[in-house]
């Protein structure tokens, strides 16, 4: 018979192990596994949904970009950079850029440069014209066409000065062009000169033999494969190519002599036409350049605070170039590659 009243210090007897209401509501092991699988499936589905969302966004972006490229290429036209929204009715210094390799397929091509030069000289408010040069050279034909236009414009507009301002580099074909200016300004550390002609050629016959590669080129004409990679030049072929390069080199030398005149100092003794290059400071001493300075120097000298860039540009290409720069800004920011593309057998003024 139980004691009554119950002892308050005595704990209740739970030996019967009857479940409490809370214990009844707790899930069993099997239920836990089912709940865990459900949650995992939900997470996997969310990840899959995000991946598909990213994929479709990229696909849509690529499709829009493709349409933009197609339309842009079809309707874009070259326009004079710097002239839109600029008042050219005021006195100004007209600038034409020659940047990168000089070639018919590059920005620095004779057609665009000559068009810009002509437009600058025709504008009576352009008190002087300056070529802003940063180029290692390129096509002798393109260089000569620009040189000819510069000489013609100087003769047609004798009261308008034409300057050449060399930045990092004004070598080979770029110097060919610069020599037609009234005066050449350089930075003391600019690379100037390289009055010579080069035609790259390689012989990989040994490499082809090593890998079992056979040359099956078929020609009509004894010397049609004169610059073939699979065989060496014969003595006659080498002499012929040398004559071609010498003739082109002669044109280069004559152009520099006509443009620079008596300002060249002892050309033969100083080997000015040997293909060597010099710093801007050295080039002034040799008569290849005239003064140290930049576009800003010309502004101060001419007392003009207005500079107008006449260089034709393709707005679409300009946008895409800037887009590509932004897109790749974080990729290889510490890597710098300076590449001068050359085609096999094509003469380059370097």
Secondary structure, 3 states (H helix, E strand, C coil): CCCCCCCCCCCCCCCCCCCCHHHHHCCCHHHHHHHHHHHHHHHHHHHHHHHHHHHHHHHHHHHHHHHHHHHHHHHCCEEECCCCCCCCCCCEEEEEEEECCECCCCCECHHHHHHHHHHHHHCCCEEEEEEEEEECCECHHHHHHHHHHHHHHHHHCCCCEEEEEEEEEEECHHHHHHCCCCEEEECCCCEEECCCCEECCCCCHHHHHHCCCCCCCCCCCCCCCCCCCCCCCCHHHHHHHHHHHHHHHHHHHHHHHHHHHHHCCCCCCCCCCCCCEEEHHHHHHHCCCCEECCHHHHHHHHCCCCEEECCEEEHHHHHHHHHHHHHCCCCCCCCCCCCCCCCCCCEEEC
